[in-house]
Amino acid sequence: MPELFLNVRHYHFDFAEGTPWREENTREVDSTRRFNPAETALVLVDCWDRHYLKSFLERSDKIISEYIVPVREACHEAGITVIHAPSPAQAKRYPQSVQYAADDDLFGPSSHAHQPEWPPAAFRQRTGEYQEFAKPPGAVVQAWRVVEADQRKIAPELEPREDEFVIATGRQLHRLCRHRKILHLLYAGFAANMCMLARDYGMRAMHQRGYNVVLLRDCTTGIEARDTVQAEALRQAAVLEVEMMLGFSSTSSDLTRAVREHVQAPPAAAEGGSGGGRGPSMPRPLERLASRLGARH
């Protein structure tokens, strides 16, 4: 099978000769890297159907329908594995979540699991004499958690298919990847500055495990503060962290373009030959998808 050539971006700390070694002289670098679709997975993080922050939900709903749904279709066209990571409580709603799951994933850590001796349990849980250090969520958020949080599901547009996977933990994701020989993880979902980075199946943890992680930067948004929401500054900071410290970023249109070229590759390319001609034409649904996404960027 021919490889998929994806345009990616990272942040480069290198300087031309004679250029002062200063932060303002660092730069973004665009390049093209080769991906074997069989070794690649799309990880969809916390793509929920509801959220207590209405402004965030407006942005995430738009991103899901206009960017993530088409990206999932493109990944299926290319033979890229699709994995849903909707948080442990939500994952249990879906029968696909039992695949590659251990007892801890299904039932929670056993009572015999190792507990750290320090800090003390009461301090870690901010209870008892340490309760003053807890950060209360606020009445509105607490009420939402009681009434709606347990009803959260994956957005209906992304309902997991039978040939897709649902995972609850980083250990489960690692087992899935190890069994299927997956090396590259393309990330889409929410929130860019929180769960996408910090979950045990998020980009930091999987980078630490040695995987190549790529953030689709137009397939996410952050949970912003009053002073950052207009510029989406926290989303931008999350993208920079990925590009500086973890791996690469790309876009939905770049991925779709790479898939278009991949499915059009001549058969000889899959056998290592030089090939000839343009090969089979691209399926019409994917051709329309590529055209629509390309017009947005």
C-alpha positions as CSV (number, residue, x, y, z in Angstrom):
1,M,0.0,0.0,0.0
2,P,1.4,3.4,-0.9
3,E,2.4,5.7,1.9
4,L,0.5,8.9,2.9
5,F,2.5,12.1,2.6
6,L,1.2,14.6,5.2
7,N,2.2,18.2,5.6
8,V,3.1,18.9,9.2
9,R,4.4,21.8,11.3
10,H,6.8,22.0,14.2
11,Y,8.5,24.8,16.1
12,H,12.2,25.0,15.5
13,F,14.9,26.2,17.8
14,D,17.8,26.7,15.4
15,F,19.3,29.8,14.0
16,A,20.9,30.9,10.7
17,E,24.6,31.8,11.0
18,G,24.9,35.3,12.4
19,T,21.4,35.4,13.8
20,P,21.2,36.2,17.5
21,W,20.0,33.3,19.7
22,R,16.8,35.0,20.9
23,E,13.2,33.9,21.2
24,E,12.0,36.3,18.7
25,N,14.2,34.6,16.1
26,T,12.7,31.1,16.6
27,R,10.3,30.0,13.9
28,E,7.8,27.5,12.6
29,V,8.9,24.9,10.1
30,D,6.7,23.2,7.6
31,S,7.7,19.8,6.2
32,T,6.2,16.7,4.6
33,R,6.5,13.4,6.5
34,R,5.6,9.9,5.3
35,F,2.9,7.9,7.2
36,N,1.9,4.3,6.7
37,P,-1.9,4.3,7.1
38,A,-1.7,0.9,8.7
39,E,0.6,2.3,11.4
40,T,-1.6,5.4,12.0
41,A,-4.7,6.1,14.1
42,L,-7.1,9.0,14.5
43,V,-7.8,9.6,18.3
44,L,-11.0,11.5,19.0
45,V,-10.8,13.0,22.5
46,D,-13.9,14.0,24.5
47,C,-16.1,14.8,21.5
48,W,-19.2,15.2,23.7
49,D,-22.7,16.1,22.8
50,R,-23.1,18.6,25.7
51,H,-21.1,21.0,27.9
52,Y,-21.9,23.5,30.7
53,L,-20.0,26.3,28.9
54,K,-22.4,27.3,26.1
55,S,-19.8,29.4,24.2
56,F,-17.4,26.4,24.2
57,L,-20.1,24.1,23.0
58,E,-21.0,26.4,20.1
59,R,-17.4,26.2,18.9
60,S,-17.0,22.5,19.5
61,D,-20.2,21.6,17.8
62,K,-19.2,23.6,14.7
63,I,-15.7,21.9,14.7
64,I,-17.2,18.5,15.0
65,S,-19.7,18.9,12.1
66,E,-17.5,20.9,9.8
67,Y,-14.0,19.4,10.4
68,I,-13.9,16.2,12.5
69,V,-16.7,14.3,10.8
70,P,-15.1,14.8,7.4
71,V,-11.7,13.9,8.8
72,R,-13.1,10.6,10.1
73,E,-14.5,9.8,6.7
74,A,-11.1,10.5,5.1
75,C,-9.3,8.3,7.6
76,H,-11.6,5.4,6.7
77,E,-10.9,6.0,3.1
78,A,-7.2,5.7,3.7
79,G,-7.4,2.7,6.1
80,I,-6.4,4.7,9.2
81,T,-7.7,3.3,12.4
82,V,-10.3,5.4,14.2
83,I,-10.3,5.4,18.0
84,H,-12.7,7.2,20.3
85,A,-11.4,8.4,23.7
86,P,-14.5,10.0,25.4
87,S,-13.3,9.7,29.0
88,P,-13.7,6.6,31.2
89,A,-17.3,7.2,32.3
90,Q,-18.5,7.9,28.8
91,A,-16.4,5.0,27.2
92,K,-18.3,2.4,29.3
93,R,-21.5,3.4,27.4
94,Y,-20.2,1.7,24.2
95,P,-19.7,-2.0,23.6
96,Q,-16.6,-1.3,21.6
97,S,-14.9,-0.2,24.9
98,V,-14.4,-3.8,26.1
99,Q,-11.8,-4.5,23.3
100,Y,-8.2,-4.4,24.7
101,A,-9.6,-3.5,28.1
102,A,-8.1,-4.9,31.3
103,D,-10.0,-5.4,34.6
104,D,-8.8,-1.9,35.8
105,D,-10.2,-0.3,32.7
106,L,-13.6,-2.0,33.1
107,F,-14.0,-1.9,36.8
108,G,-11.6,0.7,38.1
109,P,-8.4,0.1,40.1
110,S,-8.5,-2.7,42.5
111,S,-8.4,-2.1,46.2
112,H,-5.0,-3.7,46.2
113,A,-3.6,-1.2,43.8
114,H,-0.5,0.7,45.0
115,Q,-1.3,3.9,46.8
116,P,1.4,6.5,47.3
117,E,2.5,7.1,50.9
118,W,3.1,10.8,50.2
119,P,1.4,13.2,50.1
120,P,-1.1,11.8,52.5
121,A,-4.4,10.6,51.1
122,A,-6.4,13.3,52.8
123,F,-4.1,16.0,51.3
124,R,-4.3,14.4,47.8
125,Q,-8.1,14.4,48.1
126,R,-8.2,17.9,49.7
127,T,-10.4,16.6,52.5
128,G,-10.5,17.0,56.3
129,E,-8.0,19.6,57.5
130,Y,-6.8,20.2,53.9
131,Q,-10.2,21.0,52.5
132,E,-9.4,24.7,52.3
133,F,-7.0,24.0,49.5
134,A,-9.7,22.5,47.3
135,K,-11.0,24.6,44.5
136,P,-14.8,24.5,44.6
137,P,-16.3,24.2,41.1
138,G,-19.1,26.8,41.7
139,A,-22.8,26.3,42.1
140,V,-23.6,26.3,38.4
141,V,-20.9,23.8,37.5
142,Q,-21.8,21.6,40.5
143,A,-25.5,21.6,39.5
144,W,-24.6,20.7,35.9
145,R,-22.4,17.8,37.1
146,V,-25.3,16.4,39.2
147,V,-28.0,16.8,36.6
148,E,-26.3,16.4,33.2
149,A,-22.7,15.2,33.4
150,D,-23.6,11.5,33.7
151,Q,-25.8,11.9,30.6
152,R,-22.9,13.0,28.3
153,K,-22.3,10.9,25.3
154,I,-20.2,11.1,22.1
155,A,-21.7,13.6,19.7
156,P,-24.3,11.8,17.5
157,E,-22.4,12.8,14.3
158,L,-19.5,10.7,15.6
159,E,-21.4,7.7,17.0
160,P,-18.8,4.9,17.0
161,R,-19.1,2.4,14.2
162,E,-18.6,-1.4,14.6
163,D,-15.2,-1.2,13.0
164,E,-14.0,1.6,15.3
165,F,-12.6,1.4,18.8
166,V,-13.5,3.1,22.1
167,I,-10.9,3.3,24.9
168,A,-11.1,4.5,28.5
169,T,-7.5,4.7,29.5
170,G,-4.0,5.3,28.2
171,R,-3.1,1.7,29.0
172,Q,-6.0,0.4,26.9
173,L,-4.9,2.7,24.0
174,H,-1.3,1.4,24.3
175,R,-2.5,-2.2,24.2
176,L,-4.6,-1.5,21.1
177,C,-1.7,0.3,19.4
178,R,0.8,-2.4,20.3
179,H,-1.4,-5.2,18.9
180,R,-2.2,-3.3,15.7
181,K,1.4,-2.0,15.3
182,I,0.3,1.6,15.4
183,L,3.1,4.2,15.7
184,H,1.4,7.5,14.7
185,L,-1.5,9.1,16.6
186,L,-3.5,12.0,14.9
187,Y,-5.4,13.9,17.6
188,A,-8.7,15.7,17.2
189,G,-11.2,16.7,19.9
190,F,-11.4,18.7,23.1
191,A,-10.3,20.7,25.0
192,A,-7.0,21.6,23.4
193,N,-5.5,23.0,26.6
194,M,-6.9,20.4,28.9
195,C,-7.8,16.8,28.1
196,M,-6.1,16.7,24.7
197,L,-2.8,17.2,26.5
198,A,-3.3,16.0,30.0
199,R,-5.4,12.8,29.9
200,D,-3.5,9.5,30.3
201,Y,-4.4,8.8,26.7
202,G,-3.6,12.4,25.7
203,M,-0.7,13.8,23.8
204,R,1.8,14.3,26.6
205,A,1.3,10.8,27.9
206,M,1.5,9.1,24.6
207,H,4.5,11.1,23.6
208,Q,6.2,9.9,26.7
209,R,5.4,6.3,25.6
210,G,7.3,7.0,22.4
211,Y,4.5,7.5,19.9
212,N,4.6,10.1,17.2
213,V,1.8,12.5,18.0
214,V,0.2,15.0,15.6
215,L,-2.5,17.6,16.5
216,L,-5.0,18.6,13.9
217,R,-5.1,22.2,14.9
218,D,-8.3,23.1,13.2
219,C,-10.1,20.1,14.8
220,T,-9.9,21.4,18.3
221,T,-10.6,24.4,20.5
222,G,-9.7,25.3,24.1
223,I,-11.6,26.2,27.2
224,E,-10.8,29.8,27.4
225,A,-10.8,32.5,30.1
226,R,-12.4,35.9,30.0
227,D,-9.1,37.5,28.9
228,T,-8.3,34.8,26.3
229,V,-11.5,33.9,24.6
230,Q,-11.6,36.5,21.8
231,A,-8.2,35.4,20.5
232,E,-8.5,31.8,21.6
233,A,-5.1,32.3,23.2
234,L,-5.2,29.1,25.3
235,R,-5.8,27.0,22.2
236,Q,-2.9,28.7,20.5
237,A,-0.7,28.0,23.5
238,A,-1.7,24.3,23.4
239,V,-0.8,24.1,19.7
240,L,2.6,25.7,20.5
241,E,3.2,23.2,23.2
242,V,2.6,20.4,20.8
243,E,4.9,21.9,18.1
244,M,7.6,22.9,20.6
245,M,7.7,19.9,23.0
246,L,5.7,16.9,21.8
247,G,5.4,16.4,18.0
248,F,3.8,18.0,15.1
249,S,0.6,19.8,14.0
250,S,-1.4,19.6,10.8
251,T,-4.8,20.5,9.5
252,S,-7.9,18.8,8.3
253,S,-7.3,20.0,4.7
254,D,-3.7,18.8,4.7
255,L,-4.9,15.4,5.9
256,T,-7.7,15.2,3.3
257,R,-5.2,16.3,0.6
258,A,-2.8,13.5,1.7
259,V,-5.6,11.0,1.6
260,R,-6.7,12.1,-1.9
261,E,-3.2,11.6,-3.2
262,H,-2.9,8.3,-1.4
263,V,-6.0,6.8,-2.9
264,Q,-5.0,8.0,-6.3
265,A,-1.5,6.5,-6.1
266,P,-0.8,4.0,-8.9
267,P,-0.8,0.3,-8.0
268,A,2.8,0.0,-8.9
269,A,3.7,2.4,-6.0
270,A,2.4,-0.2,-3.5
271,E,4.8,-2.7,-4.9
272,G,7.8,-0.4,-4.8
273,G,7.9,0.4,-8.5
274,S,8.0,3.8,-10.1
275,G,4.5,3.4,-11.5
276,G,2.9,5.3,-14.3
277,G,-0.1,7.4,-14.9
278,R,-2.4,8.7,-12.0
279,G,-4.0,5.4,-11.0
280,P,-7.6,5.1,-10.2
281,S,-9.8,8.2,-9.8
282,M,-10.7,9.3,-6.3
283,P,-14.2,8.3,-5.0
284,R,-16.7,11.1,-5.6
285,P,-17.6,11.5,-1.9
286,L,-14.0,12.0,-0.9
287,E,-13.4,14.3,-3.9
288,R,-16.3,16.5,-2.7
289,L,-14.9,16.4,0.9
290,A,-11.4,17.4,-0.2
291,S,-12.8,20.3,-2.3
292,R,-15.0,21.5,0.6
293,L,-12.2,21.4,3.2
294,G,-9.7,23.0,0.8
295,A,-11.9,26.0,0.3
296,R,-11.9,26.7,4.1
297,H,-8.1,27.1,4.3
